[in-house]
Amino acid sequence: LPRHFSQEALLRKLDAEGFAACYDFVHLPVDFTTGRCFGHAIVNFVRASEARSALVRLPKIAHFAGQNIVVEWCASNQGLASLLGRYRSSAVMDNEAPGAYKPVFLSAGIPAPFPTLRYFATMCTMSSFAAPSQLEHADSMLMAEGVFLQRCAQRRRL
């Protein structure tokens, strides 16, 4: 992505390309010193079919200032639970960080408050596709908050 690109511009572009309400997490990492993006973004699509569609369609139609967009499937931090776990305690979520630099959580295509640990725990216990490593990470995060969620991991292992 072009270095001058903003997260808001990325959201508008995704929606304009037909992906409105198809994603639930977007983060455009930004250099806090310069205010410019690093040239990549993290987008979590709600369904695998939408992610596959983005892999095919975005490189063909999304050109910004003469630059082609490269779209890749990332093996690490797949899924909303993993991304929420990763960014929940990230420095970018600090109250001092500008809102435009923070990841965006969306519900039905509408930006929503970043989920609480309780919401995250519910996702883990109900998710049929969370990886055991994600659940173990969720358990350790919740234990650090004084909440024990051992049953979450046990249910997933059954």
Secondary structure as the mmCIF struct_conf table of DSSP 4:
data_model
#
loop_
_struct_conf.conf_type_id
_struct_conf.id
_struct_conf.beg_label_comp_id
_struct_conf.beg_label_asym_id
_struct_conf.beg_label_seq_id
_struct_conf.end_label_comp_id
_struct_conf.end_label_asym_id
_struct_conf.end_label_seq_id
TURN_TY1_P TURN_TY1_P1 ARG A 3 HIS A 4
HELX_RH_AL_P HELX_RH_AL_P1 GLN A 7 LEU A 14
HELX_RH_PI_P HELX_RH_PI_P1 ASP A 15 PHE A 19
TURN_TY1_P TURN_TY1_P2 ALA A 20 ALA A 21
BEND BEND1 CYS A 22 CYS A 22
STRN STRN1 TYR A 23 HIS A 27
STRN STRN2 VAL A 30 VAL A 30
TURN_TY1_P TURN_TY1_P3 PHE A 32 THR A 34
STRN STRN3 CYS A 37 CYS A 37
BEND BEND2 GLY A 39 GLY A 39
STRN STRN4 ILE A 42 PHE A 45
BEND BEND3 VAL A 46 ARG A 47
HELX_RH_AL_P HELX_RH_AL_P2 ALA A 48 ILE A 61
STRN STRN5 HIS A 63 PHE A 64
TURN_TY1_P TURN_TY1_P4 ALA A 65 GLY A 66
STRN STRN6 GLN A 67 ASN A 68
HELX_LH_PP_P HELX_LH_PP_P1 ILE A 69 VAL A 70
BEND BEND4 ALA A 75 ASN A 77
BEND BEND5 GLY A 79 GLY A 79
HELX_RH_AL_P HELX_RH_AL_P3 LEU A 80 ARG A 88
TURN_TY1_P TURN_TY1_P5 SER A 89 SER A 89
BEND BEND6 SER A 90 SER A 90
HELX_RH_3T_P HELX_RH_3T_P1 ALA A 91 MET A 93
BEND BEND7 ASP A 94 ASP A 94
TURN_TY1_P TURN_TY1_P6 ASN A 95 GLU A 96
BEND BEND8 ALA A 97 ALA A 97
HELX_RH_3T_P HELX_RH_3T_P2 GLY A 99 TYR A 101
BEND BEND9 LYS A 102 LYS A 102
STRN STRN7 VAL A 104 SER A 107
TURN_TY1_P TURN_TY1_P7 ALA A 108 GLY A 109
STRN STRN8 ILE A 110 ALA A 112
HELX_LH_PP_P HELX_LH_PP_P2 PRO A 113 THR A 116
HELX_RH_AL_P HELX_RH_AL_P4 LEU A 117 MET A 126
BEND BEND10 SER A 128 PHE A 129
HELX_RH_AL_P HELX_RH_AL_P5 PRO A 132 ALA A 144
TURN_TY1_P TURN_TY1_P8 GLU A 145 GLY A 146
HELX_RH_AL_P HELX_RH_AL_P6 GLN A 150 ARG A 157
#
